[in-house]
Amino acid sequence: MQRRQFIKGASVLMATGVIAPAVQAAVSTSSLTTSTPFTEGKYRILALVFDDYETLDLHGPVEMLGHMPNTEIKLVAATEIVKSYQGPRVVADCLMTESYDCDLLLIPGGIGTRSLVNDTTLRQWLVAQIGRSQNVFTVCTGTALLAMTSVLNGRKATTNKMAFQWVSSLNDNVPWQVKARWVLDGKFLTSSGVSAGTDAALFWVKHLHGELEAKRIQTLTEYDWNDDPLNDPYAVG
């Protein structure tokens, strides 16, 4: 099986970011790095995790998206074990030694993003991974990790309103939305702070499978869904 090599040149990746078909890979117990962590034929969600990620940013959307039919969710990280800001640890399914074909790349926020925006290795990997992701979904200050690249240039986006000034200062070429629970522009779905990611995840379920499926999952989880992207009680002036 041919292995995709890590591409350091972000400009090359953006020019040649062709989405290749997913292929089944034999999982080695001695290494987390494989050509694909996914089962063939599944809707593939790859979630980035890093030390001091915000727990609900990740697990709220995972709860909703994981109830979609024929869906598989995998975690990718720089190390095998990652600690959330609240303390609990998760185990990565694959490592950032390469990028992977996926249908949705999920990027949570959290205090850890404050230092990661200066991480050039992450930036290179992220641009490569975006090139192999059909869509990208950020929660809270996860949008900052996109803002440190050029992928959002000219696209509407939002982020945690309490961190809005910091995130928006990272890239002047983004039409930042000061009042939005979430925003979909092109392949990028960006959402506001923490719990907004759960609302946006149900929107994504509706986008893919229709309102009845989103309502089914809302009822299943007994969640009070804010289904209006303009209903943003934390909007900045």
VEXDREN-64813 format. One record per residue (C-alpha): residue in one letter; chain; x, y, z. Coordinates in Angstrom, 1 decimal. Layout:
<tivex: A&lumkol: A&c1: X&c2: Y&c3: Z>
...
***
This chain:
<tivex: M&lumkol: A&c1: 0.0&c2: 0.0&c3: 0.0>
<tivex: Q&lumkol: A&c1: 1.4&c2: 3.4&c3: -1.0>
<tivex: R&lumkol: A&c1: 2.0&c2: 5.8&c3: 1.9>
<tivex: R&lumkol: A&c1: 1.3&c2: 9.5&c3: 1.5>
<tivex: Q&lumkol: A&c1: 4.4&c2: 11.4&c3: 2.6>
<tivex: F&lumkol: A&c1: 4.2&c2: 14.5&c3: 4.9>
<tivex: I&lumkol: A&c1: 4.4&c2: 17.6&c3: 2.7>
<tivex: K&lumkol: A&c1: 6.2&c2: 20.6&c3: 4.2>
<tivex: G&lumkol: A&c1: 5.5&c2: 23.1&c3: 1.5>
<tivex: A&lumkol: A&c1: 2.1&c2: 24.6&c3: 2.3>
<tivex: S&lumkol: A&c1: 1.9&c2: 26.4&c3: -1.1>
<tivex: V&lumkol: A&c1: 2.5&c2: 23.1&c3: -2.9>
<tivex: L&lumkol: A&c1: -0.2&c2: 21.4&c3: -0.8>
<tivex: M&lumkol: A&c1: -2.8&c2: 24.1&c3: -1.5>
<tivex: A&lumkol: A&c1: -2.1&c2: 23.8&c3: -5.2>
<tivex: T&lumkol: A&c1: -2.3&c2: 20.0&c3: -5.4>
<tivex: G&lumkol: A&c1: -4.8&c2: 19.2&c3: -2.6>
<tivex: V&lumkol: A&c1: -6.7&c2: 16.5&c3: -4.5>
<tivex: I&lumkol: A&c1: -9.0&c2: 14.3&c3: -2.4>
<tivex: A&lumkol: A&c1: -8.0&c2: 10.7&c3: -3.0>
<tivex: P&lumkol: A&c1: -10.4&c2: 7.8&c3: -2.3>
<tivex: A&lumkol: A&c1: -10.1&c2: 6.3&c3: 1.1>
<tivex: V&lumkol: A&c1: -8.6&c2: 2.8&c3: 1.3>
<tivex: Q&lumkol: A&c1: -8.7&c2: 0.2&c3: 4.0>
<tivex: A&lumkol: A&c1: -5.5&c2: -0.3&c3: 5.9>
<tivex: A&lumkol: A&c1: -4.3&c2: -3.0&c3: 8.2>
<tivex: V&lumkol: A&c1: -3.8&c2: -1.5&c3: 11.6>
<tivex: S&lumkol: A&c1: -0.4&c2: -2.3&c3: 13.2>
<tivex: T&lumkol: A&c1: -0.3&c2: -2.7&c3: 16.9>
<tivex: S&lumkol: A&c1: 3.2&c2: -1.4&c3: 17.0>
<tivex: S&lumkol: A&c1: 2.4&c2: 2.0&c3: 15.4>
<tivex: L&lumkol: A&c1: -0.5&c2: 4.4&c3: 15.3>
<tivex: T&lumkol: A&c1: 0.6&c2: 5.7&c3: 11.9>
<tivex: T&lumkol: A&c1: -1.2&c2: 4.1&c3: 9.0>
<tivex: S&lumkol: A&c1: -2.2&c2: 5.1&c3: 5.5>
<tivex: T&lumkol: A&c1: -5.8&c2: 5.5&c3: 6.7>
<tivex: P&lumkol: A&c1: -7.3&c2: 5.1&c3: 10.2>
<tivex: F&lumkol: A&c1: -10.8&c2: 4.7&c3: 8.7>
<tivex: T&lumkol: A&c1: -13.0&c2: 1.8&c3: 7.6>
<tivex: E&lumkol: A&c1: -13.8&c2: 1.9&c3: 3.9>
<tivex: G&lumkol: A&c1: -17.3&c2: 3.2&c3: 3.1>
<tivex: K&lumkol: A&c1: -17.8&c2: 5.2&c3: 6.3>
<tivex: Y&lumkol: A&c1: -18.4&c2: 8.9&c3: 6.7>
<tivex: R&lumkol: A&c1: -14.9&c2: 9.8&c3: 8.0>
<tivex: I&lumkol: A&c1: -14.6&c2: 12.4&c3: 10.8>
<tivex: L&lumkol: A&c1: -11.0&c2: 13.2&c3: 11.9>
<tivex: A&lumkol: A&c1: -10.8&c2: 15.2&c3: 15.2>
<tivex: L&lumkol: A&c1: -7.6&c2: 17.0&c3: 16.1>
<tivex: V&lumkol: A&c1: -6.7&c2: 16.9&c3: 19.8>
<tivex: F&lumkol: A&c1: -3.8&c2: 18.6&c3: 21.6>
<tivex: D&lumkol: A&c1: -2.9&c2: 19.3&c3: 25.2>
<tivex: D&lumkol: A&c1: -5.3&c2: 21.7&c3: 27.0>
<tivex: Y&lumkol: A&c1: -8.1&c2: 21.3&c3: 24.4>
<tivex: E&lumkol: A&c1: -11.5&c2: 22.3&c3: 25.8>
<tivex: T&lumkol: A&c1: -13.4&c2: 19.1&c3: 26.7>
<tivex: L&lumkol: A&c1: -16.9&c2: 20.2&c3: 25.5>
<tivex: D&lumkol: A&c1: -15.5&c2: 21.6&c3: 22.3>
<tivex: L&lumkol: A&c1: -14.6&c2: 18.1&c3: 21.2>
<tivex: H&lumkol: A&c1: -17.0&c2: 15.8&c3: 23.0>
<tivex: G&lumkol: A&c1: -20.2&c2: 17.9&c3: 22.4>
<tivex: P&lumkol: A&c1: -19.9&c2: 17.7&c3: 18.6>
<tivex: V&lumkol: A&c1: -18.6&c2: 14.1&c3: 18.8>
<tivex: E&lumkol: A&c1: -21.8&c2: 13.1&c3: 20.7>
<tivex: M&lumkol: A&c1: -24.0&c2: 14.6&c3: 18.0>
<tivex: L&lumkol: A&c1: -22.0&c2: 13.6&c3: 15.0>
<tivex: G&lumkol: A&c1: -21.4&c2: 10.1&c3: 16.3>
<tivex: H&lumkol: A&c1: -25.1&c2: 9.3&c3: 16.1>
<tivex: M&lumkol: A&c1: -25.2&c2: 9.9&c3: 12.4>
<tivex: P&lumkol: A&c1: -25.6&c2: 6.7&c3: 10.3>
<tivex: N&lumkol: A&c1: -22.5&c2: 5.0&c3: 8.9>
<tivex: T&lumkol: A&c1: -20.1&c2: 7.4&c3: 10.7>
<tivex: E&lumkol: A&c1: -16.7&c2: 6.8&c3: 12.1>
<tivex: I&lumkol: A&c1: -14.7&c2: 9.2&c3: 14.2>
<tivex: K&lumkol: A&c1: -11.0&c2: 9.1&c3: 14.8>
<tivex: L&lumkol: A&c1: -8.7&c2: 11.3&c3: 16.9>
<tivex: V&lumkol: A&c1: -5.4&c2: 12.6&c3: 15.5>
<tivex: A&lumkol: A&c1: -2.6&c2: 14.1&c3: 17.6>
<tivex: A&lumkol: A&c1: 1.1&c2: 14.8&c3: 17.9>
<tivex: T&lumkol: A&c1: 1.4&c2: 12.2&c3: 20.7>
<tivex: E&lumkol: A&c1: -0.5&c2: 9.1&c3: 21.6>
<tivex: I&lumkol: A&c1: -1.8&c2: 10.5&c3: 24.9>
<tivex: V&lumkol: A&c1: -3.4&c2: 13.9&c3: 25.1>
<tivex: K&lumkol: A&c1: -4.6&c2: 15.7&c3: 28.2>
<tivex: S&lumkol: A&c1: -7.6&c2: 18.0&c3: 28.1>
<tivex: Y&lumkol: A&c1: -7.7&c2: 21.3&c3: 29.9>
<tivex: Q&lumkol: A&c1: -10.1&c2: 19.8&c3: 32.4>
<tivex: G&lumkol: A&c1: -7.7&c2: 16.9&c3: 33.1>
<tivex: P&lumkol: A&c1: -9.1&c2: 13.7&c3: 31.5>
<tivex: R&lumkol: A&c1: -6.9&c2: 12.2&c3: 28.8>
<tivex: V&lumkol: A&c1: -7.7&c2: 10.7&c3: 25.5>
<tivex: V&lumkol: A&c1: -5.8&c2: 8.2&c3: 23.3>
<tivex: A&lumkol: A&c1: -5.1&c2: 9.2&c3: 19.7>
<tivex: D&lumkol: A&c1: -6.1&c2: 6.8&c3: 16.9>
<tivex: C&lumkol: A&c1: -3.4&c2: 8.2&c3: 14.5>
<tivex: L&lumkol: A&c1: -0.5&c2: 10.6&c3: 14.6>
<tivex: M&lumkol: A&c1: 0.4&c2: 13.8&c3: 12.8>
<tivex: T&lumkol: A&c1: 3.3&c2: 12.2&c3: 11.1>
<tivex: E&lumkol: A&c1: 1.1&c2: 12.3&c3: 8.0>
<tivex: S&lumkol: A&c1: -2.2&c2: 13.6&c3: 6.8>
<tivex: Y&lumkol: A&c1: -5.3&c2: 11.6&c3: 6.0>
<tivex: D&lumkol: A&c1: -8.3&c2: 11.6&c3: 3.6>
<tivex: C&lumkol: A&c1: -11.4&c2: 12.5&c3: 5.6>
<tivex: D&lumkol: A&c1: -14.9&c2: 13.9&c3: 5.0>
<tivex: L&lumkol: A&c1: -14.8&c2: 16.3&c3: 8.0>
<tivex: L&lumkol: A&c1: -11.9&c2: 17.6&c3: 10.0>
<tivex: L&lumkol: A&c1: -13.0&c2: 18.7&c3: 13.5>
<tivex: I&lumkol: A&c1: -10.8&c2: 21.2&c3: 15.3>
<tivex: P&lumkol: A&c1: -11.7&c2: 22.1&c3: 18.9>
<tivex: G&lumkol: A&c1: -10.4&c2: 25.1&c3: 20.8>
<tivex: G&lumkol: A&c1: -9.1&c2: 25.7&c3: 24.3>
<tivex: I&lumkol: A&c1: -6.3&c2: 27.3&c3: 26.2>
<tivex: G&lumkol: A&c1: -3.8&c2: 25.1&c3: 24.2>
<tivex: T&lumkol: A&c1: -4.5&c2: 27.1&c3: 21.0>
<tivex: R&lumkol: A&c1: -2.8&c2: 30.1&c3: 22.5>
<tivex: S&lumkol: A&c1: 0.7&c2: 28.5&c3: 22.1>
<tivex: L&lumkol: A&c1: -0.2&c2: 26.4&c3: 19.0>
<tivex: V&lumkol: A&c1: -0.8&c2: 29.4&c3: 16.8>
<tivex: N&lumkol: A&c1: 3.0&c2: 29.8&c3: 16.9>
<tivex: D&lumkol: A&c1: 3.7&c2: 26.1&c3: 16.1>
<tivex: T&lumkol: A&c1: 5.1&c2: 26.0&c3: 12.5>
<tivex: T&lumkol: A&c1: 5.0&c2: 22.2&c3: 12.4>
<tivex: L&lumkol: A&c1: 1.3&c2: 22.2&c3: 13.3>
<tivex: R&lumkol: A&c1: 0.7&c2: 24.9&c3: 10.7>
<tivex: Q&lumkol: A&c1: 2.3&c2: 22.8&c3: 7.9>
<tivex: W&lumkol: A&c1: 0.4&c2: 19.7&c3: 8.9>
<tivex: L&lumkol: A&c1: -2.8&c2: 21.6&c3: 9.2>
<tivex: V&lumkol: A&c1: -2.6&c2: 23.0&c3: 5.7>
<tivex: A&lumkol: A&c1: -1.8&c2: 19.5&c3: 4.4>
<tivex: Q&lumkol: A&c1: -4.7&c2: 18.0&c3: 6.3>
<tivex: I&lumkol: A&c1: -7.1&c2: 20.7&c3: 5.1>
<tivex: G&lumkol: A&c1: -6.1&c2: 19.8&c3: 1.6>
<tivex: R&lumkol: A&c1: -7.3&c2: 16.2&c3: 2.2>
<tivex: S&lumkol: A&c1: -10.5&c2: 17.1&c3: 4.1>
<tivex: Q&lumkol: A&c1: -13.8&c2: 17.6&c3: 2.3>
<tivex: N&lumkol: A&c1: -15.0&c2: 20.0&c3: 5.0>
<tivex: V&lumkol: A&c1: -13.5&c2: 21.6&c3: 8.1>
<tivex: F&lumkol: A&c1: -15.4&c2: 22.3&c3: 11.3>
<tivex: T&lumkol: A&c1: -13.9&c2: 24.5&c3: 14.1>
<tivex: V&lumkol: A&c1: -15.2&c2: 25.1&c3: 17.6>
<tivex: C&lumkol: A&c1: -14.4&c2: 28.1&c3: 19.8>
<tivex: T&lumkol: A&c1: -10.7&c2: 29.2&c3: 19.4>
<tivex: G&lumkol: A&c1: -10.1&c2: 26.2&c3: 17.1>
<tivex: T&lumkol: A&c1: -10.7&c2: 28.9&c3: 14.5>
<tivex: A&lumkol: A&c1: -7.5&c2: 30.5&c3: 15.5>
<tivex: L&lumkol: A&c1: -5.6&c2: 27.5&c3: 14.1>
<tivex: L&lumkol: A&c1: -7.2&c2: 28.2&c3: 10.8>
<tivex: A&lumkol: A&c1: -6.6&c2: 31.9&c3: 11.1>
<tivex: M&lumkol: A&c1: -2.8&c2: 31.4&c3: 11.4>
<tivex: T&lumkol: A&c1: -2.9&c2: 30.0&c3: 7.8>
<tivex: S&lumkol: A&c1: -4.4&c2: 31.6&c3: 4.7>
<tivex: V&lumkol: A&c1: -7.3&c2: 29.1&c3: 4.2>
<tivex: L&lumkol: A&c1: -9.9&c2: 31.4&c3: 5.6>
<tivex: N&lumkol: A&c1: -8.9&c2: 34.5&c3: 3.6>
<tivex: G&lumkol: A&c1: -12.0&c2: 36.0&c3: 2.1>
<tivex: R&lumkol: A&c1: -14.3&c2: 33.6&c3: 3.9>
<tivex: K&lumkol: A&c1: -16.8&c2: 34.6&c3: 6.7>
<tivex: A&lumkol: A&c1: -15.9&c2: 33.0&c3: 10.0>
<tivex: T&lumkol: A&c1: -16.6&c2: 33.3&c3: 13.7>
<tivex: T&lumkol: A&c1: -15.1&c2: 32.2&c3: 17.0>
<tivex: N&lumkol: A&c1: -15.5&c2: 32.4&c3: 20.8>
<tivex: K&lumkol: A&c1: -16.8&c2: 35.9&c3: 21.5>
<tivex: M&lumkol: A&c1: -14.7&c2: 36.2&c3: 24.7>
<tivex: A&lumkol: A&c1: -11.6&c2: 35.5&c3: 22.6>
<tivex: F&lumkol: A&c1: -12.9&c2: 37.3&c3: 19.6>
<tivex: Q&lumkol: A&c1: -10.4&c2: 40.2&c3: 19.6>
<tivex: W&lumkol: A&c1: -7.4&c2: 37.8&c3: 19.9>
<tivex: V&lumkol: A&c1: -8.5&c2: 35.4&c3: 17.2>
<tivex: S&lumkol: A&c1: -9.6&c2: 38.1&c3: 14.7>
<tivex: S&lumkol: A&c1: -6.2&c2: 39.8&c3: 15.2>
<tivex: L&lumkol: A&c1: -4.4&c2: 36.8&c3: 13.8>
<tivex: N&lumkol: A&c1: -5.7&c2: 37.4&c3: 10.3>
<tivex: D&lumkol: A&c1: -7.0&c2: 40.7&c3: 8.8>
<tivex: N&lumkol: A&c1: -8.1&c2: 39.0&c3: 5.6>
<tivex: V&lumkol: A&c1: -11.1&c2: 37.2&c3: 7.2>
<tivex: P&lumkol: A&c1: -14.5&c2: 38.9&c3: 7.2>
<tivex: W&lumkol: A&c1: -15.0&c2: 38.1&c3: 10.9>
<tivex: Q&lumkol: A&c1: -18.7&c2: 37.7&c3: 12.0>
<tivex: V&lumkol: A&c1: -19.3&c2: 39.4&c3: 15.4>
<tivex: K&lumkol: A&c1: -22.8&c2: 38.0&c3: 15.7>
<tivex: A&lumkol: A&c1: -23.1&c2: 34.4&c3: 14.7>
<tivex: R&lumkol: A&c1: -23.5&c2: 31.1&c3: 16.6>
<tivex: W&lumkol: A&c1: -21.9&c2: 29.4&c3: 13.6>
<tivex: V&lumkol: A&c1: -21.0&c2: 30.3&c3: 10.0>
<tivex: L&lumkol: A&c1: -20.7&c2: 28.0&c3: 7.0>
<tivex: D&lumkol: A&c1: -18.7&c2: 29.5&c3: 4.1>
<tivex: G&lumkol: A&c1: -17.5&c2: 27.1&c3: 1.4>
<tivex: K&lumkol: A&c1: -15.9&c2: 24.0&c3: 3.0>
<tivex: F&lumkol: A&c1: -15.4&c2: 25.8&c3: 6.4>
<tivex: L&lumkol: A&c1: -17.9&c2: 25.6&c3: 9.3>
<tivex: T&lumkol: A&c1: -16.8&c2: 27.8&c3: 12.2>
<tivex: S&lumkol: A&c1: -18.6&c2: 28.2&c3: 15.5>
<tivex: S&lumkol: A&c1: -18.6&c2: 30.4&c3: 18.6>
<tivex: G&lumkol: A&c1: -17.6&c2: 29.4&c3: 22.1>
<tivex: V&lumkol: A&c1: -17.7&c2: 25.9&c3: 23.6>
<tivex: S&lumkol: A&c1: -21.4&c2: 24.9&c3: 23.6>
<tivex: A&lumkol: A&c1: -21.9&c2: 26.5&c3: 20.2>
<tivex: G&lumkol: A&c1: -20.0&c2: 23.6&c3: 18.7>
<tivex: T&lumkol: A&c1: -22.7&c2: 21.2&c3: 19.8>
<tivex: D&lumkol: A&c1: -25.3&c2: 23.5&c3: 18.1>
<tivex: A&lumkol: A&c1: -23.2&c2: 23.7&c3: 15.0>
<tivex: A&lumkol: A&c1: -22.8&c2: 19.9&c3: 15.0>
<tivex: L&lumkol: A&c1: -26.5&c2: 19.4&c3: 14.9>
<tivex: F&lumkol: A&c1: -26.7&c2: 21.9&c3: 12.1>
<tivex: W&lumkol: A&c1: -24.2&c2: 19.7&c3: 10.2>
<tivex: V&lumkol: A&c1: -26.3&c2: 16.7&c3: 10.8>
<tivex: K&lumkol: A&c1: -29.2&c2: 18.6&c3: 9.3>
<tivex: H&lumkol: A&c1: -27.0&c2: 19.7&c3: 6.4>
<tivex: L&lumkol: A&c1: -26.1&c2: 16.1&c3: 5.6>
<tivex: H&lumkol: A&c1: -29.2&c2: 14.1&c3: 6.5>
<tivex: G&lumkol: A&c1: -32.1&c2: 16.6&c3: 6.9>
<tivex: E&lumkol: A&c1: -34.0&c2: 18.1&c3: 9.8>
<tivex: L&lumkol: A&c1: -35.7&c2: 14.9&c3: 10.9>
<tivex: E&lumkol: A&c1: -32.4&c2: 13.3&c3: 11.6>
<tivex: A&lumkol: A&c1: -31.1&c2: 16.3&c3: 13.5>
<tivex: K&lumkol: A&c1: -34.3&c2: 16.3&c3: 15.6>
<tivex: R&lumkol: A&c1: -33.9&c2: 12.6&c3: 16.2>
<tivex: I&lumkol: A&c1: -30.4&c2: 13.1&c3: 17.7>
<tivex: Q&lumkol: A&c1: -31.6&c2: 16.2&c3: 19.6>
<tivex: T&lumkol: A&c1: -34.3&c2: 14.1&c3: 21.2>
<tivex: L&lumkol: A&c1: -32.0&c2: 11.2&c3: 21.8>
<tivex: T&lumkol: A&c1: -29.6&c2: 13.3&c3: 23.7>
<tivex: E&lumkol: A&c1: -32.2&c2: 15.5&c3: 25.4>
<tivex: Y&lumkol: A&c1: -30.4&c2: 18.6&c3: 24.2>
<tivex: D&lumkol: A&c1: -32.0&c2: 22.0&c3: 23.9>
<tivex: W&lumkol: A&c1: -30.7&c2: 22.9&c3: 20.4>
<tivex: N&lumkol: A&c1: -30.2&c2: 26.5&c3: 19.4>
<tivex: D&lumkol: A&c1: -30.9&c2: 25.9&c3: 15.7>
<tivex: D&lumkol: A&c1: -30.6&c2: 29.6&c3: 14.6>
<tivex: P&lumkol: A&c1: -27.1&c2: 30.6&c3: 13.6>
<tivex: L&lumkol: A&c1: -27.9&c2: 34.3&c3: 14.2>
<tivex: N&lumkol: A&c1: -29.2&c2: 33.7&c3: 17.7>
<tivex: D&lumkol: A&c1: -25.9&c2: 34.6&c3: 19.3>
<tivex: P&lumkol: A&c1: -26.4&c2: 35.8&c3: 22.9>
<tivex: Y&lumkol: A&c1: -22.7&c2: 36.4&c3: 23.3>
<tivex: A&lumkol: A&c1: -22.2&c2: 38.6&c3: 20.2>
<tivex: V&lumkol: A&c1: -19.6&c2: 41.3&c3: 20.5>
<tivex: G&lumkol: A&c1: -20.4&c2: 44.9&c3: 19.7>
***
